[in-house]
Amino acid sequence: MSQGLFGVLFGDPFAVMNTIGLVAFALVGAAKAIRERYDLFGVAVVGLATAFAGGVTRDLLVGRIPLALQSPVEVALGTLGVGLAIGLSVAFDSPDDHPIAQFADAVGLAAFATTGAIVATDAGLSAFGVVAIATINAIGGGAFADILLDRSPFVLLDDFYASCAVLGGGAYWIVATVGGPASPAAAVCAAVTVGLRLIAINYSWGLPEARILRATHDKSDGDR
């Protein structure tokens, strides 16, 4: 599996998706830090943590040295994303709320769900393992960034976000299991994840809170 620029240019699905995810998530994380008035160092730290944390966790779980510690290309791509976020902040007051940042977040989610699914499949993991690694790869960076920003990870709240990665990882496993090559499986995973996320943003989808389910149950008991 090629992880460098050569792999990107020649269509290795892992390298392509990894490149997209690193730039997109570094942009999103840095934009959030800019909104919180972090200095340039803080912006860079949060941006790079968003780009790398999910992939580092993925690699540790499958027993390999994290790519972020091996390849200078990874750091360069993350730095590019941070630079784009800084440029976006010059043009807009709230870069993290701008449609460009929201689209980048959806694309990054899809890209990292796909890279996680590819790595998990190559490692010979079960269906649960593929979906779990895809999801961890996709949401790990954002969750870690929220901790650095001193707030609850939004993936644990009511937004329809992590579920998109779960369904995307499941779609990858299904396509790969029926004998499809890596490229179509990666395309399906990315399309399912980004499509669901963009629809969720457009229609304000969210999972119900547990207390709402309890309140509904109590209300139904009271109506009897």
DATA-V975778 format. One line per field, one symbol per residue. psi: psi as a letter, one per 40 degrees, with the letter a starting at -180 (. if undefined). A space follows every 10 residues. Layout:
psi = ???
This chain:
psi = hheaddddde ehdddddddd dddddddddd dddddefiid dddddddddd dddddddddd defihhdded hddddddddd dddddddddd didgddeidd dddddddddd dddddddddd ddefiidddd dddddddded ddddddddef ihheeeaeig cddddddddd dddddddeei iddddddddd dddddddddd ddefiiiiid dddddddddd dde.
